[in-house]
């Protein structure tokens, strides 16, 4: 290999590395970034970011955000994410089944996608009265156990942006201070709760984790509120055991 070939190879690798850093920055925000904001986050000149994002836009890996709010990840990533989604579902299926066996309750796997939680898989509980959600259904972030768990895994400022966005869309009144305190509690205990907030008569507990690509997922156990208090300790212990198992896999 000539010196010129080696130089071109290193340059190509550097471009790939920089493009990956830009897409990770966009993934982490969920809200879209301007070229200047991207440049600041990845520590690159704005002209370099513009050149790389232009190439990513041509491939539909990056697109303009709605209402001109900078750039966001593009639809072409969905095809790539599909393979990863299949893997994560297959990987977590046994854990969900074990969790249902320990608790007798339904267990869910969801992924954080932009402004909501998308259900990927579910193992129904063994009780006559169970809670069922459809795979592909999108649930909110601020009133669900899996959504709160994922918000708690983000930086506080980013979590608050997403929460405010949801509250504004739903014209909901919220106590920001109390909500941030709740997220702090989630970070401390590792578990998030939905106490009849999303659906009347249904409570839930869940935890969040990041997969191989850094996407935030959550495993949760929804329970009819009528029996939640009685089984709460068992559910919490089973979830913490599952969390430890899955964190060991992805760390």
N, C-alpha and C positions, 0 to 999 in steps of 0.2 A: 504493500500500500504506500502510495506516494504521500509526501507531506501535505499536498493539496487535498488528497482524498481524506486524510486524517482530519484536516481542518474542516472540510465539508461535513464529515460524519459528526464531529463534535458540535458543529453549528446546528445540524438537524436535531440532535439529541437535546440541545439547549432549547430549541423552539418547542419541542414536544413537552419538555419540562415546564416551560413558561405557560404554554396553552393549558396544561393540566392545572397549574396554580391558579390561572384565571377562572377556569370552570369551577374549581373548588371554592374560590371566593364568591362566585355567583350562587353556588349551592348553599353556602353558609348563610347568605343574607335572606333568602326567600322573597325579598321585596324588590329586587332589581338594583343595579348600580350604574352610575355614570362612568365614563372612561376615566375621569379624574379620580373617582373613588376606587375604581379597580386598581389604577396605577399606585395609589397610596397603599392599598392592602397587600399587593404583591411586590411592592418595592421595585417597580420598573418605570422607565420613562413613559409618559403618556403616548408618545408617538409609537413606541414599541407595542403597547397595549392596543392601540388603534389598528396597527398592522395585523396583529395576531387575531383580534376579534373579527376583523373583516374577513379573514380566511375562515374562521369558525362560523360566521354568519352564512357564508356561501355554502357551507356543508349542513346548514340548519342545526348545528350544535349549539348555537347562540342566536337569539332573536331579540327584537326590540320589545321592551315591556309595554303593557297596555297603558294608554294615556301618556306615552312618552316618558316613562319613568326609567330611563336608562336601558340596560340590557339584562336579560334573564336567560336561563338555560333553555335550549330549543327542543322541539319535538323529536328530532332525530335520536336524542338520547333515550327516548322511550323504548326503541327497539333494542338498544344495548342494555337498558335496565331490565327488560323483560327476562333476559337470561339470568341476570342476577336475582331477580324476584323469584324465579323458579327455584333457584338454588337455596335462597333463604327460606322459602316455604318448605322445601324438602328437608332442609337442615333442622327447622324448628318443629316439624310435625311430631316427631317423637317426644320432644319436650312438652308440647301442648297436650299430647295424649297422656303423658305421665302426670301432668298437672291436673288434668281432669280426673284421672284415677285417684289421685291423692285427695281431691276436694269434692268430687262428685258434681262439680259445677262446670258450666261452659267456659272454654278458654279461647281467647282471640289473639290473632297476630295482625298488627296494622303497621303501615309505614307512613311517615310524615311526608306529605306532598304539598308544597306550597302553603296554602291556607287551610288545610284540613288533614284528617287522618283517614287513609284509605285501607279498608279491611282486605287482607290478603288470604287469611285462612281462619278456620274455626273448627273446634272439636266440641260437639254438643255435650251437655251434662247428662247425668244419669237420673236426675230427679224428674218427676212427672211435670213439675212446673220449672221451665228453664227459659233463659233469654237467648234469642237467636237474632243474628244480624246477617245480612247478605254480603257475600264476598264482592268487593267492588264498591260497596256503599261508602260514602264519605261522611265522616262525623266531625263535629267542630273541635277546636283545640281547648277552649277555656272552660268547658263544662263536662269534659270526659276525663276519665282516669288516664287513658293512653295519651290524650292530647296534653294534659298537664305534665305528665311524665316527660314527654318530649320537649315541651317548653322549658322545663326545669334543666334540661341538658344543654340549653343554649345560653349564650351570654345574656345577662339580665336585660340589657338594652334591646337586644334583638327579640327576646321573648315578649317584652312590653310592646314593641312595635306590632308584632303579630296579634297580640291580645287586643290592642286598641283597634286594629283594623277589623277584627271580628266583632268587637262591640259596636263599632260605627256602622258596619254593614247590617247588623241586627237591631240597631237603635236600642241597644241594651245599656242600662245603667250599671256601673261597676265601681267597686272600691279598689283602686289601683294599689294602694298601700297594703290592704288585706290580701290581695291576690299575690303580690310579690312576696309577702310573708309566707303565704301558702307554698309558693314555689321554693322558697328557702327551706321549708320543712321537708319538701320532697327530696331536695338535695341531701338533707341530713339523714333521712330514714331510707331513701331509695325507693319509696313507694308513694304513689299518687292516688287520690280518692275522688270518686264521683258519688256524692251522697244525695241521690234523687235529683240531681241537677239537670242532667240531659233528658232523662225520661222518668216521669213519675212512677214510683214503685220499683225502680231498678237502682241498685247501688253497684259500685265497681271499684276494684283495686288493680293497679298496674305498675309496671316499671318500664323504663326505656333502655335501649342499648344501640350502639352503632355497629353496622355490619362491616364487611371487608372494605367496602367503598366509602364508608363514612356516612351512609344514609342512616337517619334516625328511625328506629322501629320501636314498637312497644308490644308487650304481651300483657293482657289484662284478663281479669276474671269478673264478668258481670253476674250479679246475684239478685234475685228478687229480694227487695228490702225487708220483706216479712221474715226472712230467715238469715239476714246478713249478720246481725249482732251475735247470734248463736254460733255461727261458723267463722266469724271474723279471724280469730286467732289462728285457726288451721289454714285458712286461705293465705293470710299474711306470711306464715312460716313457709308454706309451699312455694309462694312467689319468690321469697328471698332465696330459697334453695335453688330455684330455677334461674334466678338472676345470677347467682354465683356460678352456676354451670355454664350459662351462655356467655358471661363476661370472660371466663377462662378460655373460651373458644376464640373470641374475637380480639382479645388483648395481644 
